[in-house]
Amino acid sequence: MATNLALDHVFPGSGEPIKKAAVTRALQEFIARLELHCEAA
């Protein structure tokens, strides 16, 4: 829910494709950070 609110703030009145792309990018970055953290541990 918070993610949708944040995206609405960043992309006011934007369409779903933009939101989906933003969420996908955020997830990819999050996963990349997790993988780096796991390798360092």
PDB file of N, CA, C and O in Angstrom:
ATOM      1  N   MET A   1       0.831  -1.198   0.000  1.00  0.00           N
ATOM      2  CA  MET A   1       0.000   0.000   0.000  1.00  0.00           C
ATOM      3  C   MET A   1       0.866   1.249   0.000  1.00  0.00           C
ATOM      4  O   MET A   1       0.641   2.165  -0.791  1.00  0.00           O
ATOM      5  N   ALA A   2       1.861   1.288   0.888  1.00  0.00           N
ATOM      6  CA  ALA A   2       2.734   2.457   0.964  1.00  0.00           C
ATOM      7  C   ALA A   2       3.448   2.670  -0.369  1.00  0.00           C
ATOM      8  O   ALA A   2       3.675   3.806  -0.787  1.00  0.00           O
ATOM      9  N   THR A   3       3.802   1.560  -1.036  1.00  0.00           N
ATOM     10  CA  THR A   3       4.491   1.672  -2.319  1.00  0.00           C
ATOM     11  C   THR A   3       3.609   2.388  -3.338  1.00  0.00           C
ATOM     12  O   THR A   3       4.078   3.270  -4.057  1.00  0.00           O
ATOM     13  N   ASN A   4       2.335   2.012  -3.402  1.00  0.00           N
ATOM     14  CA  ASN A   4       1.421   2.660  -4.345  1.00  0.00           C
ATOM     15  C   ASN A   4       1.280   4.141  -4.043  1.00  0.00           C
ATOM     16  O   ASN A   4       1.256   4.958  -4.964  1.00  0.00           O
ATOM     17  N   LEU A   5       1.186   4.501  -2.773  1.00  0.00           N
ATOM     18  CA  LEU A   5       1.062   5.906  -2.396  1.00  0.00           C
ATOM     19  C   LEU A   5       2.315   6.668  -2.806  1.00  0.00           C
ATOM     20  O   LEU A   5       2.225   7.785  -3.316  1.00  0.00           O
ATOM     21  N   ALA A   6       3.472   6.076  -2.590  1.00  0.00           N
ATOM     22  CA  ALA A   6       4.728   6.734  -2.954  1.00  0.00           C
ATOM     23  C   ALA A   6       4.800   6.938  -4.465  1.00  0.00           C
ATOM     24  O   ALA A   6       5.211   8.000  -4.931  1.00  0.00           O
ATOM     25  N   LEU A   7       4.402   5.929  -5.223  1.00  0.00           N
ATOM     26  CA  LEU A   7       4.451   6.041  -6.686  1.00  0.00           C
ATOM     27  C   LEU A   7       3.454   7.076  -7.183  1.00  0.00           C
ATOM     28  O   LEU A   7       3.737   7.797  -8.140  1.00  0.00           O
ATOM     29  N   ASP A   8       2.285   7.157  -6.543  1.00  0.00           N
ATOM     30  CA  ASP A   8       1.306   8.174  -6.927  1.00  0.00           C
ATOM     31  C   ASP A   8       1.884   9.566  -6.697  1.00  0.00           C
ATOM     32  O   ASP A   8       1.596  10.502  -7.442  1.00  0.00           O
ATOM     33  N   HIS A   9       2.694   9.686  -5.668  1.00  0.00           N
ATOM     34  CA  HIS A   9       3.310  10.981  -5.359  1.00  0.00           C
ATOM     35  C   HIS A   9       4.386  11.315  -6.396  1.00  0.00           C
ATOM     36  O   HIS A   9       4.515  12.465  -6.815  1.00  0.00           O
ATOM     37  N   VAL A  10       5.150  10.311  -6.805  1.00  0.00           N
ATOM     38  CA  VAL A  10       6.229  10.521  -7.779  1.00  0.00           C
ATOM     39  C   VAL A  10       5.655  10.694  -9.178  1.00  0.00           C
ATOM     40  O   VAL A  10       6.121  11.546  -9.935  1.00  0.00           O
ATOM     41  N   PHE A  11       4.656   9.904  -9.530  1.00  0.00           N
ATOM     42  CA  PHE A  11       4.041   9.959 -10.862  1.00  0.00           C
ATOM     43  C   PHE A  11       2.566  10.323 -10.738  1.00  0.00           C
ATOM     44  O   PHE A  11       1.706   9.459 -10.909  1.00  0.00           O
ATOM     45  N   PRO A  12       2.252  11.588 -10.442  1.00  0.00           N
ATOM     46  CA  PRO A  12       0.841  11.949 -10.274  1.00  0.00           C
ATOM     47  C   PRO A  12       0.031  11.714 -11.545  1.00  0.00           C
ATOM     48  O   PRO A  12       0.396  12.183 -12.623  1.00  0.00           O
ATOM     49  N   GLY A  13      -1.057  10.992 -11.405  1.00  0.00           N
ATOM     50  CA  GLY A  13      -1.937  10.755 -12.541  1.00  0.00           C
ATOM     51  C   GLY A  13      -1.337   9.861 -13.610  1.00  0.00           C
ATOM     52  O   GLY A  13      -1.820   9.833 -14.741  1.00  0.00           O
ATOM     53  N   SER A  14      -0.282   9.127 -13.259  1.00  0.00           N
ATOM     54  CA  SER A  14       0.366   8.266 -14.253  1.00  0.00           C
ATOM     55  C   SER A  14      -0.461   7.004 -14.505  1.00  0.00           C
ATOM     56  O   SER A  14      -1.321   6.632 -13.707  1.00  0.00           O
ATOM     57  N   GLY A  15      -0.179   6.368 -15.620  1.00  0.00           N
ATOM     58  CA  GLY A  15      -0.868   5.127 -15.967  1.00  0.00           C
ATOM     59  C   GLY A  15      -0.223   3.930 -15.306  1.00  0.00           C
ATOM     60  O   GLY A  15       0.881   4.026 -14.770  1.00  0.00           O
ATOM     61  N   GLU A  16      -0.908   2.806 -15.343  1.00  0.00           N
ATOM     62  CA  GLU A  16      -0.403   1.593 -14.707  1.00  0.00           C
ATOM     63  C   GLU A  16       0.944   1.107 -15.263  1.00  0.00           C
ATOM     64  O   GLU A  16       1.785   0.658 -14.485  1.00  0.00           O
ATOM     65  N   PRO A  17       1.179   1.180 -16.583  1.00  0.00           N
ATOM     66  CA  PRO A  17       2.469   0.684 -17.099  1.00  0.00           C
ATOM     67  C   PRO A  17       3.671   1.360 -16.448  1.00  0.00           C
ATOM     68  O   PRO A  17       4.683   0.709 -16.192  1.00  0.00           O
ATOM     69  N   ILE A  18       3.568   2.659 -16.180  1.00  0.00           N
ATOM     70  CA  ILE A  18       4.680   3.374 -15.549  1.00  0.00           C
ATOM     71  C   ILE A  18       4.872   2.880 -14.128  1.00  0.00           C
ATOM     72  O   ILE A  18       6.003   2.669 -13.688  1.00  0.00           O
ATOM     73  N   LYS A  19       3.771   2.693 -13.405  1.00  0.00           N
ATOM     74  CA  LYS A  19       3.861   2.189 -12.040  1.00  0.00           C
ATOM     75  C   LYS A  19       4.475   0.795 -12.027  1.00  0.00           C
ATOM     76  O   LYS A  19       5.330   0.491 -11.195  1.00  0.00           O
ATOM     77  N   LYS A  20       4.036  -0.040 -12.946  1.00  0.00           N
ATOM     78  CA  LYS A  20       4.545  -1.412 -12.989  1.00  0.00           C
ATOM     79  C   LYS A  20       6.046  -1.411 -13.279  1.00  0.00           C
ATOM     80  O   LYS A  20       6.798  -2.181 -12.681  1.00  0.00           O
ATOM     81  N   ALA A  21       6.478  -0.548 -14.194  1.00  0.00           N
ATOM     82  CA  ALA A  21       7.903  -0.458 -14.519  1.00  0.00           C
ATOM     83  C   ALA A  21       8.700   0.018 -13.311  1.00  0.00           C
ATOM     84  O   ALA A  21       9.793  -0.481 -13.044  1.00  0.00           O
ATOM     85  N   ALA A  22       8.149   0.987 -12.582  1.00  0.00           N
ATOM     86  CA  ALA A  22       8.837   1.512 -11.401  1.00  0.00           C
ATOM     87  C   ALA A  22       8.952   0.443 -10.326  1.00  0.00           C
ATOM     88  O   ALA A  22       9.998   0.302  -9.693  1.00  0.00           O
ATOM     89  N   VAL A  23       7.875  -0.311 -10.120  1.00  0.00           N
ATOM     90  CA  VAL A  23       7.892  -1.382  -9.119  1.00  0.00           C
ATOM     91  C   VAL A  23       8.883  -2.462  -9.534  1.00  0.00           C
ATOM     92  O   VAL A  23       9.642  -2.959  -8.703  1.00  0.00           O
ATOM     93  N   THR A  24       8.881  -2.825 -10.806  1.00  0.00           N
ATOM     94  CA  THR A  24       9.801  -3.851 -11.302  1.00  0.00           C
ATOM     95  C   THR A  24      11.245  -3.418 -11.083  1.00  0.00           C
ATOM     96  O   THR A  24      12.074  -4.210 -10.634  1.00  0.00           O
ATOM     97  N   ARG A  25      11.543  -2.166 -11.401  1.00  0.00           N
ATOM     98  CA  ARG A  25      12.908  -1.654 -11.225  1.00  0.00           C
ATOM     99  C   ARG A  25      13.293  -1.667  -9.744  1.00  0.00           C
ATOM    100  O   ARG A  25      14.401  -2.066  -9.387  1.00  0.00           O
ATOM    101  N   ALA A  26      12.375  -1.229  -8.895  1.00  0.00           N
ATOM    102  CA  ALA A  26      12.654  -1.209  -7.456  1.00  0.00           C
ATOM    103  C   ALA A  26      12.929  -2.620  -6.941  1.00  0.00           C
ATOM    104  O   ALA A  26      13.838  -2.829  -6.137  1.00  0.00           O
ATOM    105  N   LEU A  27      12.139  -3.586  -7.410  1.00  0.00           N
ATOM    106  CA  LEU A  27      12.347  -4.980  -6.991  1.00  0.00           C
ATOM    107  C   LEU A  27      13.696  -5.502  -7.472  1.00  0.00           C
ATOM    108  O   LEU A  27      14.397  -6.189  -6.729  1.00  0.00           O
ATOM    109  N   GLN A  28      14.059  -5.182  -8.701  1.00  0.00           N
ATOM    110  CA  GLN A  28      15.346  -5.633  -9.233  1.00  0.00           C
ATOM    111  C   GLN A  28      16.497  -5.066  -8.418  1.00  0.00           C
ATOM    112  O   GLN A  28      17.457  -5.777  -8.118  1.00  0.00           O
ATOM    113  N   GLU A  29      16.406  -3.789  -8.058  1.00  0.00           N
ATOM    114  CA  GLU A  29      17.462  -3.170  -7.255  1.00  0.00           C
ATOM    115  C   GLU A  29      17.513  -3.793  -5.864  1.00  0.00           C
ATOM    116  O   GLU A  29      18.592  -4.025  -5.319  1.00  0.00           O
ATOM    117  N   PHE A  30      16.335  -4.062  -5.292  1.00  0.00           N
ATOM    118  CA  PHE A  30      16.259  -4.669  -3.966  1.00  0.00           C
ATOM    119  C   PHE A  30      16.901  -6.056  -3.975  1.00  0.00           C
ATOM    120  O   PHE A  30      17.670  -6.397  -3.076  1.00  0.00           O
ATOM    121  N   ILE A  31      16.580  -6.853  -5.000  1.00  0.00           N
ATOM    122  CA  ILE A  31      17.133  -8.205  -5.114  1.00  0.00           C
ATOM    123  C   ILE A  31      18.643  -8.136  -5.316  1.00  0.00           C
ATOM    124  O   ILE A  31      19.387  -8.930  -4.741  1.00  0.00           O
ATOM    125  N   ALA A  32      19.092  -7.193  -6.129  1.00  0.00           N
ATOM    126  CA  ALA A  32      20.535  -7.044  -6.358  1.00  0.00           C
ATOM    127  C   ALA A  32      21.250  -6.734  -5.042  1.00  0.00           C
ATOM    128  O   ALA A  32      22.325  -7.272  -4.780  1.00  0.00           O
ATOM    129  N   ARG A  33      20.655  -5.862  -4.209  1.00  0.00           N
ATOM    130  CA  ARG A  33      21.260  -5.534  -2.921  1.00  0.00           C
ATOM    131  C   ARG A  33      21.284  -6.751  -2.010  1.00  0.00           C
ATOM    132  O   ARG A  33      22.264  -6.982  -1.300  1.00  0.00           O
ATOM    133  N   LEU A  34      20.206  -7.531  -2.027  1.00  0.00           N
ATOM    134  CA  LEU A  34      20.165  -8.740  -1.199  1.00  0.00           C
ATOM    135  C   LEU A  34      21.260  -9.708  -1.615  1.00  0.00           C
ATOM    136  O   LEU A  34      21.936 -10.292  -0.768  1.00  0.00           O
ATOM    137  N   GLU A  35      21.433  -9.878  -2.918  1.00  0.00           N
ATOM    138  CA  GLU A  35      22.459 -10.808  -3.411  1.00  0.00           C
ATOM    139  C   GLU A  35      23.850 -10.341  -3.004  1.00  0.00           C
ATOM    140  O   GLU A  35      24.684 -11.154  -2.607  1.00  0.00           O
ATOM    141  N   LEU A  36      24.110  -9.031  -3.100  1.00  0.00           N
ATOM    142  CA  LEU A  36      25.403  -8.491  -2.701  1.00  0.00           C
ATOM    143  C   LEU A  36      25.624  -8.705  -1.203  1.00  0.00           C
ATOM    144  O   LEU A  36      26.725  -9.048  -0.772  1.00  0.00           O
ATOM    145  N   HIS A  37      24.580  -8.500  -0.428  1.00  0.00           N
ATOM    146  CA  HIS A  37      24.674  -8.657   1.022  1.00  0.00           C
ATOM    147  C   HIS A  37      24.964 -10.120   1.377  1.00  0.00           C
ATOM    148  O   HIS A  37      25.756 -10.405   2.277  1.00  0.00           O
ATOM    149  N   CYS A  38      24.315 -11.040   0.661  1.00  0.00           N
ATOM    150  CA  CYS A  38      24.521 -12.462   0.926  1.00  0.00           C
ATOM    151  C   CYS A  38      25.934 -12.889   0.557  1.00  0.00           C
ATOM    152  O   CYS A  38      26.536 -13.710   1.248  1.00  0.00           O
ATOM    153  N   GLU A  39      26.469 -12.335  -0.534  1.00  0.00           N
ATOM    154  CA  GLU A  39      27.836 -12.680  -0.945  1.00  0.00           C
ATOM    155  C   GLU A  39      28.850 -12.153   0.065  1.00  0.00           C
ATOM    156  O   GLU A  39      29.855 -12.809   0.339  1.00  0.00           O
ATOM    157  N   ALA A  40      28.587 -10.969   0.620  1.00  0.00           N
ATOM    158  CA  ALA A  40      29.517 -10.362   1.574  1.00  0.00           C
ATOM    159  C   ALA A  40      29.485 -11.081   2.914  1.00  0.00           C
ATOM    160  O   ALA A  40      30.488 -11.095   3.628  1.00  0.00           O
ATOM    161  N   ALA A  41      28.363 -11.672   3.264  1.00  0.00           N
ATOM    162  CA  ALA A  41      28.231 -12.319   4.567  1.00  0.00           C
ATOM    163  C   ALA A  41      29.046 -13.602   4.644  1.00  0.00           C
ATOM    164  O   ALA A  41      29.045 -14.272   5.677  1.00  0.00           O
TER     165      ALA A  41
END
